Amino acid sequence: MAENKNAQQVREITDKLEQGIKELFESERFKEYLRTMSKFYNYSFNNTLLIAMQKPEATYVAGYTSWQRNFDRQVMKGEKGIKILAPAPYKAQEEREKIDPATQKPVIGADGKAITETVEVLRPAFKVVSVFDVSQTDGKELPDIIVDELKGTALRQGSPVPISFEDIPGGAKGFFSPVESRIAIQEGMSEIQTVKTAIHEIAHAKLHAVKPDEKAAPEDKKDRHTKEVEAESVAYTVCQRYGIETSDYSFGYIAGWSSGKETKELKSSLDTIRKTAAEMIEGIDAKLKVLLAEKAQSAEKDTEAPAEPMPEVPVYRETANYAYEAGELESYRASLTANVECRRAIEAAISS
């Protein structure tokens, strides 16, 4: 009975997913899905979409007991769980032809037929489980799990091809050249626009580069519009992850792009976007971690390094007028210079 109930739940949630994919390609809904994906980039496509459909404002989810055991937090009374799919493989007995380990061919019996044996196999299956967002829980504060800053260095190190800055004719902000295997970005743009353009072009390089072992393969069937949709969607997701301003991203063309496409084709593009965004986020996070550690280490060395001793200068306590009349301007100036240097050193220490 329980098995039939689970199968029914899985079927219901799968039907919702099919409908959700068709309804997803409206400008605001698509942006909502990408925003959710930026937070749950390591979840499967299906579960990311399910979270976006049920609680688009979610930021961090876990199971009921996981909140208790791992985070010292409790799901608050009356909170409704977010339904997602969890793997639930099961063991089964199966009749198979017996294979000779030496020849890797079926073992033939005296009757000339292949001998069979019963083997235990693990069959894939899913079950519906409930997870809860952090906003639905109460208890101990969570550690900061979101990276707050994005450095140009981290992007350049994470790019699969070299990045150069140059004056690009025609008004383009940047481009990825698969032939030359490089990215060019318009010089002189604002820092934010430069980072956003770099993310977009790196997405193109990861998605649409021609790999050496693919030269003999048939020409890429994806049209230019699809490539732009994928790259822009990846860029929006990555920018969302790092809090980079995204109000200028517009997906009004998404409905037209998706019109007439099969669900399987749309799902394939969405999965490609998810995987590429996840790869970029994980790569940037890793580079940021190294850069921040190096920065902290450098700051620690600066703090530990003994400061150069300042020359001892007697404090001149009289006014400038008095120093002038008494012929002691040199002592007054030396004392003033020492005071200014002392003030700067104190301000630098406080700032550090």
C-alpha positions as semicolon CSV with decimal commas, in nm:
position;residue;x (nm);y (nm);z (nm)
1;M;0,000;0,000;0,000
2;A;0,283;0,239;0,099
3;E;0,464;0,150;-0,225
4;N;0,158;0,240;-0,434
5;K;0,118;0,570;-0,243
6;N;0,483;0,662;-0,311
7;A;0,445;0,577;-0,681
8;Q;0,137;0,798;-0,697
9;Q;0,320;1,087;-0,524
10;V;0,615;1,057;-0,763
11;R;0,379;1,054;-1,063
12;E;0,195;1,364;-0,934
13;I;0,518;1,556;-0,878
14;T;0,654;1,449;-1,219
15;D;0,337;1,577;-1,386
16;K;0,385;1,909;-1,205
17;L;0,741;1,925;-1,338
18;E;0,625;1,870;-1,697
19;Q;0,370;2,149;-1,660
20;G;0,625;2,367;-1,479
21;I;0,873;2,341;-1,766
22;K;0,609;2,461;-2,015
23;E;0,506;2,754;-1,791
24;L;0,864;2,848;-1,700
25;F;0,946;3,042;-2,015
26;E;0,781;3,370;-1,925
27;S;1,024;3,654;-1,858
28;E;0,968;3,695;-1,482
29;R;0,919;3,324;-1,410
30;F;1,241;3,242;-1,593
31;K;1,434;3,503;-1,391
32;E;1,275;3,362;-1,073
33;Y;1,394;3,013;-1,165
34;L;1,749;3,137;-1,236
35;R;1,754;3,324;-0,903
36;T;1,659;3,001;-0,725
37;M;1,919;2,808;-0,923
38;S;2,193;3,051;-0,814
39;K;2,128;2,941;-0,455
40;F;2,076;2,570;-0,527
41;Y;2,322;2,521;-0,814
42;N;2,430;2,180;-0,675
43;Y;2,073;2,043;-0,682
44;S;1,935;1,850;-0,980
45;F;1,738;2,037;-1,245
46;N;1,412;1,874;-1,130
47;N;1,459;1,967;-0,765
48;T;1,571;2,322;-0,847
49;L;1,254;2,371;-1,050
50;L;1,040;2,217;-0,773
51;I;1,188;2,455;-0,514
52;A;1,136;2,751;-0,749
53;M;0,773;2,651;-0,806
54;Q;0,689;2,605;-0,439
55;K;0,909;2,860;-0,255
56;P;1,101;3,087;-0,494
57;E;1,233;3,302;-0,207
58;A;1,408;3,001;-0,046
59;T;1,780;3,049;0,028
60;Y;1,894;2,729;0,206
61;V;1,697;2,406;0,250
62;A;1,742;2,087;0,453
63;G;1,529;1,803;0,589
64;Y;1,345;1,821;0,923
65;T;1,594;1,604;1,116
66;S;1,893;1,753;0,931
67;W;1,804;2,098;1,069
68;Q;1,800;1,948;1,419
69;R;2,115;1,734;1,399
70;N;2,345;1,942;1,182
71;F;2,240;2,300;1,252
72;D;2,074;2,306;1,598
73;R;1,763;2,455;1,443
74;Q;1,397;2,349;1,467
75;V;1,129;2,368;1,198
76;M;0,861;2,601;1,331
77;K;0,508;2,474;1,391
78;G;0,267;2,495;1,101
79;E;0,537;2,529;0,833
80;K;0,461;2,349;0,505
81;G;0,745;2,143;0,357
82;I;0,884;2,183;0,005
83;K;0,833;1,856;-0,184
84;I;1,134;1,732;-0,381
85;L;1,252;1,399;-0,524
86;A;1,513;1,192;-0,340
87;P;1,690;0,881;-0,477
88;A;1,548;0,559;-0,331
89;P;1,716;0,270;-0,517
90;Y;1,605;-0,082;-0,423
91;K;1,756;-0,429;-0,456
92;A;1,595;-0,688;-0,682
93;Q;1,670;-1,041;-0,803
94;E;1,730;-1,080;-1,175
95;E;1,802;-1,375;-1,405
96;R;2,108;-1,314;-1,625
97;E;2,329;-1,516;-1,855
98;K;2,639;-1,638;-1,674
99;I;2,951;-1,474;-1,820
100;D;3,290;-1,645;-1,841
101;P;3,535;-1,400;-1,674
102;A;3,817;-1,511;-1,907
103;T;3,636;-1,475;-2,241
104;Q;3,362;-1,232;-2,134
105;K;3,117;-1,451;-2,330
106;P;2,809;-1,643;-2,207
107;V;2,880;-1,984;-2,055
108;I;2,715;-2,257;-2,266
109;G;2,570;-2,568;-2,096
110;A;2,563;-2,929;-2,217
111;D;2,230;-2,864;-2,389
112;G;2,389;-2,592;-2,600
113;K;2,201;-2,314;-2,425
114;A;2,343;-2,028;-2,223
115;I;2,351;-2,095;-1,848
116;T;2,166;-1,839;-1,635
117;E;2,218;-1,730;-1,276
118;T;2,025;-1,521;-1,026
119;V;2,200;-1,195;-0,938
120;E;2,114;-0,909;-0,709
121;V;2,083;-0,573;-0,885
122;L;2,023;-0,218;-0,764
123;R;1,738;-0,052;-0,950
124;P;1,699;0,328;-0,958
125;A;1,385;0,477;-0,805
126;F;1,274;0,799;-0,636
127;K;1,057;0,899;-0,344
128;V;0,897;1,229;-0,246
129;V;1,053;1,395;0,060
130;S;0,998;1,727;0,236
131;V;1,264;1,992;0,295
132;F;1,231;2,327;0,473
133;D;1,392;2,664;0,405
134;V;1,600;2,832;0,676
135;S;1,327;3,099;0,702
136;Q;1,093;2,821;0,824
137;T;1,325;2,731;1,112
138;D;1,440;2,884;1,438
139;G;1,754;2,833;1,648
140;K;2,130;2,873;1,621
141;E;2,260;3,121;1,363
142;L;2,391;2,969;1,040
143;P;2,753;3,030;0,936
144;D;2,797;3,261;0,637
145;I;2,777;3,028;0,337
146;I;2,755;3,285;0,057
147;V;3,065;3,445;-0,092
148;D;3,013;3,823;-0,082
149;E;3,281;3,946;-0,316
150;L;3,396;3,867;-0,666
151;K;3,743;3,962;-0,784
152;G;3,848;4,009;-1,144
153;T;4,150;3,792;-1,064
154;A;3,923;3,500;-0,968
155;L;3,737;3,533;-1,297
156;R;4,053;3,547;-1,508
157;Q;4,197;3,244;-1,331
158;G;3,868;3,058;-1,378
159;S;3,839;3,131;-1,749
160;P;3,918;2,839;-1,984
161;V;4,075;3,083;-2,236
162;P;4,287;3,400;-2,205
163;I;4,107;3,733;-2,145
164;S;4,233;4,058;-2,297
165;F;4,110;4,419;-2,281
166;E;4,096;4,616;-2,606
167;D;3,901;4,872;-2,806
168;I;3,631;4,668;-2,982
169;P;3,481;4,836;-3,292
170;G;3,104;4,830;-3,342
171;G;2,993;4,896;-2,986
172;A;3,018;4,535;-2,860
173;K;3,106;4,499;-2,491
174;G;3,298;4,178;-2,551
175;F;3,323;3,858;-2,754
176;F;3,447;3,500;-2,739
177;S;3,640;3,378;-3,042
178;P;3,628;2,996;-3,072
179;V;3,873;3,013;-3,365
180;E;4,136;3,213;-3,174
181;S;4,031;3,055;-2,843
182;R;4,026;3,384;-2,652
183;I;3,794;3,641;-2,490
184;A;3,811;4,014;-2,563
185;I;3,646;4,275;-2,339
186;Q;3,592;4,642;-2,420
187;E;3,841;4,850;-2,223
188;G;3,735;5,150;-2,015
189;M;3,397;5,014;-1,898
190;S;3,282;5,033;-1,535
191;E;3,404;4,759;-1,299
192;I;3,055;4,606;-1,270
193;Q;2,997;4,604;-1,647
194;T;3,342;4,453;-1,704
195;V;3,273;4,170;-1,457
196;K;2,927;4,102;-1,606
197;T;3,066;4,094;-1,960
198;A;3,351;3,866;-1,852
199;I;3,105;3,621;-1,692
200;H;2,890;3,618;-2,007
201;E;3,186;3,552;-2,239
202;I;3,335;3,288;-2,005
203;A;2,994;3,115;-2,018
204;H;3,020;3,115;-2,401
205;A;3,373;2,973;-2,379
206;K;3,259;2,692;-2,149
207;L;2,941;2,618;-2,343
208;H;3,038;2,661;-2,705
209;A;3,413;2,611;-2,744
210;V;3,523;2,358;-3,004
211;K;3,720;2,089;-2,823
212;P;4,011;1,917;-3,005
213;D;3,843;1,576;-2,998
214;E;3,522;1,723;-3,148
215;K;3,675;1,856;-3,473
216;A;3,557;1,556;-3,670
217;A;3,209;1,568;-3,512
218;P;2,904;1,708;-3,696
219;E;2,856;2,085;-3,676
220;D;2,693;2,206;-3,354
221;K;2,316;2,197;-3,406
222;K;2,244;2,478;-3,159
223;D;2,148;2,802;-3,331
224;R;2,297;3,139;-3,234
225;H;1,982;3,243;-3,045
226;T;1,996;2,930;-2,826
227;K;2,365;2,991;-2,753
228;E;2,290;3,349;-2,645
229;V;1,999;3,234;-2,425
230;E;2,224;2,978;-2,254
231;A;2,518;3,216;-2,204
232;E;2,300;3,503;-2,077
233;S;2,114;3,268;-1,840
234;V;2,441;3,135;-1,698
235;A;2,573;3,491;-1,657
236;Y;2,254;3,602;-1,478
237;T;2,271;3,301;-1,242
238;V;2,638;3,360;-1,155
239;C;2,580;3,735;-1,103
240;Q;2,287;3,655;-0,872
241;R;2,509;3,422;-0,671
242;Y;2,759;3,701;-0,597
243;G;2,512;3,986;-0,550
244;I;2,611;4,166;-0,871
245;E;2,344;4,410;-0,992
246;T;2,117;4,236;-1,247
247;S;1,833;4,482;-1,313
248;D;1,947;4,533;-1,673
249;Y;1,903;4,164;-1,759
250;S;1,587;4,119;-1,968
251;F;1,437;3,785;-2,071
252;G;1,140;3,914;-2,267
253;Y;1,256;3,712;-2,569
254;I;1,249;3,381;-2,376
255;A;0,883;3,302;-2,457
256;G;0,949;3,346;-2,830
257;W;1,267;3,139;-2,815
258;S;1,094;2,847;-2,638
259;S;0,785;2,853;-2,860
260;G;0,756;2,538;-3,072
261;K;1,041;2,358;-2,897
262;E;0,985;2,011;-2,748
263;T;0,991;1,972;-2,368
264;K;1,294;1,742;-2,399
265;E;1,489;2,008;-2,592
266;L;1,396;2,281;-2,342
267;K;1,491;2,062;-2,048
268;S;1,825;1,986;-2,215
269;S;1,906;2,359;-2,241
270;L;1,799;2,419;-1,881
271;D;2,017;2,134;-1,759
272;T;2,310;2,272;-1,963
273;I;2,257;2,615;-1,801
274;R;2,245;2,459;-1,453
275;K;2,559;2,248;-1,500
276;T;2,761;2,533;-1,653
277;A;2,654;2,782;-1,383
278;A;2,740;2,526;-1,112
279;E;3,083;2,466;-1,268
280;M;3,155;2,841;-1,284
281;I;3,035;2,906;-0,927
282;E;3,239;2,618;-0,784
283;G;3,547;2,734;-0,978
284;I;3,510;3,098;-0,869
285;D;3,447;2,995;-0,507
286;A;3,766;2,787;-0,510
287;K;3,972;3,073;-0,658
288;L;3,821;3,324;-0,414
289;K;3,903;3,097;-0,122
290;V;4,270;3,086;-0,227
291;L;4,286;3,462;-0,295
292;L;4,124;3,552;0,038
293;A;4,358;3,314;0,223
294;E;4,661;3,476;0,052
295;K;4,525;3,821;0,138
296;A;4,476;3,724;0,504
297;Q;4,825;3,572;0,517
298;S;4,976;3,888;0,368
299;A;4,792;4,107;0,619
300;E;4,912;3,882;0,902
301;K;5,273;3,917;0,786
302;D;5,237;4,295;0,768
303;T;5,101;4,299;1,123
304;E;5,380;4,075;1,253
305;A;5,660;4,268;1,077
306;P;5,836;4,501;1,321
307;A;5,768;4,865;1,240
308;E;6,064;5,080;1,148
309;P;6,159;5,285;1,453
310;M;6,065;5,650;1,415
311;P;6,346;5,897;1,488
312;E;6,309;6,050;1,831
313;V;6,208;6,414;1,790
314;P;6,153;6,639;2,092
315;V;5,794;6,762;2,113
316;Y;5,784;7,136;2,046
317;R;5,500;7,275;2,260
318;E;5,505;7,641;2,155
319;T;5,313;7,811;1,872
320;A;5,447;7,880;1,524
321;N;5,461;8,255;1,597
322;Y;5,669;8,197;1,907
323;A;5,904;7,962;1,713
324;Y;5,948;8,231;1,445
325;E;6,026;8,506;1,696
326;A;6,258;8,279;1,898
327;G;6,443;8,152;1,588
328;E;6,327;7,792;1,656
329;L;6,127;7,727;1,336
330;E;6,340;7,420;1,250
331;S;6,248;7,249;1,581
332;Y;5,882;7,345;1,534
333;R;5,872;7,195;1,181
334;A;6,049;6,874;1,286
335;S;5,798;6,827;1,570
336;L;5,503;6,897;1,338
337;T;5,629;6,641;1,079
338;A;5,670;6,376;1,351
339;N;5,315;6,444;1,476
340;V;5,168;6,404;1,124
341;E;5,357;6,075;1,067
342;C;5,240;5,948;1,404
343;R;4,878;6,033;1,320
344;R;4,902;5,852;0,983
345;A;5,052;5,543;1,147
346;I;4,767;5,531;1,401
347;E;4,502;5,574;1,128
348;A;4,664;5,298;0,917
349;A;4,668;5,062;1,217
350;I;4,301;5,132;1,292
351;S;4,207;5,083;0,924
352;S;4,400;4,753;0,909
